[in-house]
Amino acid sequence: MKLMQHAQILAYNPGVSPREGGLPGLDVLKKVIGSINLFGIIAVVGALAISAIVWAWGHHSGGHQAEANGKKGTVVAAGCALLLGAANGIVAFFSAMGTQVH
């Protein structure tokens, strides 16, 4: 086969694109995922509070390891909150970028 024929085979567009209403239960799935996201955000609030307490306790008691772990936990919890809150935007951004690939 020629190189051009290989490129045409690889560049074949199957014509598949996301569509709402194609399968039953889409609304239920959206509610479940939204609830999981909310549960994750609530868990991150707890993790942030506990990490801040460990950080403060380590600082005031002279426990350098506890202080470092509290700082690390606070940063990780804040990062998780950022990702959970921005999940829809991140997926929408990369989905839009993916549609531009030809």
VOPAGU-2260 file (C-alpha; in pm, 1 decimal, decimal comma):
REM VOPAGU-2260
SITE   aa  ch    i         X         Y         Z
SITE  MET   A    0       0,0       0,0       0,0
SITE  LYS   A    1     109,5     347,9     -64,0
SITE  LEU   A    2     182,3     595,6     211,7
SITE  MET   A    3    -118,2     809,9     116,7
SITE  GLN   A    4    -356,1     514,7     149,9
SITE  HIS   A    5    -218,4     441,8     499,0
SITE  ALA   A    6    -273,8     804,1     597,7
SITE  GLN   A    7    -631,6     792,9     467,8
SITE  ILE   A    8    -704,3     477,0     666,4
SITE  LEU   A    9    -561,2     631,7     983,8
SITE  ALA   A   10    -750,9     956,9     926,6
SITE  TYR   A   11   -1087,9     783,5     887,2
SITE  ASN   A   12   -1361,5     969,5    1073,3
SITE  PRO   A   13   -1607,8     725,6    1230,4
SITE  GLY   A   14   -1860,8    1008,3    1277,7
SITE  VAL   A   15   -1909,5     953,1    1650,8
SITE  SER   A   16   -1985,6    1257,8    1864,7
SITE  PRO   A   17   -2138,6    1299,4    2211,4
SITE  ARG   A   18   -2516,1    1340,5    2207,6
SITE  GLU   A   19   -2759,1    1387,5    2491,6
SITE  GLY   A   20   -3061,0    1163,3    2511,7
SITE  GLY   A   21   -2899,3     866,5    2340,4
SITE  LEU   A   22   -2924,6     633,5    2637,9
SITE  PRO   A   23   -3181,3     607,7    2913,2
SITE  GLY   A   24   -3069,6     705,8    3260,1
SITE  LEU   A   25   -2848,9     999,1    3161,3
SITE  ASP   A   26   -3023,5    1229,1    3410,9
SITE  VAL   A   27   -2973,3     973,9    3688,2
SITE  LEU   A   28   -2604,2     939,2    3600,1
SITE  LYS   A   29   -2560,8    1318,4    3609,4
SITE  LYS   A   30   -2722,7    1330,1    3954,7
SITE  VAL   A   31   -2503,6    1046,2    4083,3
SITE  ILE   A   32   -2183,3    1207,8    3955,0
SITE  GLY   A   33   -2292,3    1543,6    4098,0
SITE  SER   A   34   -2353,8    1379,0    4433,6
SITE  ILE   A   35   -2011,8    1210,8    4425,0
SITE  ASN   A   36   -1854,3    1548,6    4346,6
SITE  LEU   A   37   -2039,0    1708,7    4639,7
SITE  PHE   A   38   -1931,5    1425,3    4870,7
SITE  GLY   A   39   -1571,9    1479,5    4758,6
SITE  ILE   A   40   -1592,6    1852,9    4828,3
SITE  ILE   A   41   -1733,3    1789,4    5176,6
SITE  ALA   A   42   -1456,0    1536,4    5245,3
SITE  VAL   A   43   -1196,9    1790,8    5130,6
SITE  VAL   A   44   -1338,2    2048,6    5373,1
SITE  GLY   A   45   -1285,0    1796,7    5654,0
SITE  ALA   A   46    -935,9    1711,8    5532,4
SITE  LEU   A   47    -847,3    2079,4    5511,2
SITE  ALA   A   48    -968,7    2142,9    5865,5
SITE  ILE   A   49    -780,1    1844,0    6005,8
SITE  SER   A   50    -462,5    1936,8    5817,0
SITE  ALA   A   51    -479,6    2293,8    5943,0
SITE  ILE   A   52    -523,2    2167,9    6300,8
SITE  VAL   A   53    -224,2    1932,5    6262,4
SITE  TRP   A   54     -20,5    2217,9    6114,1
SITE  ALA   A   55    -105,6    2450,8    6404,3
SITE  TRP   A   56     -52,1    2179,5    6666,1
SITE  GLY   A   57     286,0    2088,2    6517,0
SITE  HIS   A   58     390,1    2451,1    6504,6
SITE  HIS   A   59     296,9    2526,1    6865,1
SITE  SER   A   60     427,9    2200,3    7010,5
SITE  GLY   A   61     759,1    2206,3    6825,2
SITE  GLY   A   62     673,5    1892,9    6626,8
SITE  HIS   A   63     841,6    1969,8    6297,3
SITE  GLN   A   64     722,6    1648,1    6132,6
SITE  ALA   A   65     360,0    1718,0    6229,7
SITE  GLU   A   66     392,2    2075,1    6108,1
SITE  ALA   A   67     532,3    1960,8    5772,4
SITE  ASN   A   68     258,8    1698,6    5734,5
SITE  GLY   A   69      -5,5    1956,9    5819,8
SITE  LYS   A   70     129,6    2193,9    5555,4
SITE  LYS   A   71     141,0    1914,8    5299,0
SITE  GLY   A   72    -213,2    1805,7    5381,5
SITE  THR   A   73    -340,0    2161,9    5355,8
SITE  VAL   A   74    -186,1    2208,3    5012,0
SITE  VAL   A   75    -314,9    1871,8    4890,1
SITE  ALA   A   76    -665,5    1943,7    5020,9
SITE  ALA   A   77    -665,2    2285,8    4855,7
SITE  GLY   A   78    -551,9    2129,0    4527,7
SITE  CYS   A   79    -825,9    1867,0    4549,1
SITE  ALA   A   80   -1084,2    2138,6    4614,5
SITE  LEU   A   81    -957,8    2325,8    4308,9
SITE  LEU   A   82    -983,2    2017,2    4088,8
SITE  LEU   A   83   -1325,5    1914,5    4217,8
SITE  GLY   A   84   -1463,6    2264,1    4173,7
SITE  ALA   A   85   -1316,2    2300,3    3827,1
SITE  ALA   A   86   -1399,0    1947,6    3707,0
SITE  ASN   A   87   -1671,2    2055,5    3463,0
SITE  GLY   A   88   -1457,4    2333,6    3319,5
SITE  ILE   A   89   -1150,1    2112,1    3284,3
SITE  VAL   A   90   -1343,9    1839,8    3103,0
SITE  ALA   A   91   -1522,0    2094,4    2881,9
SITE  PHE   A   92   -1190,9    2262,0    2793,0
SITE  PHE   A   93   -1014,4    1940,9    2694,0
SITE  SER   A   94   -1322,9    1809,2    2516,8
SITE  ALA   A   95   -1333,7    2127,0    2307,9
SITE  MET   A   96    -961,6    2093,4    2238,7
SITE  GLY   A   97   -1014,3    1732,8    2134,5
SITE  THR   A   98   -1275,9    1829,9    1877,9
SITE  GLN   A   99   -1016,4    2047,0    1704,9
SITE  VAL   A  100    -779,8    1756,0    1644,0
SITE  HIS   A  101    -801,9    1638,7    1284,4
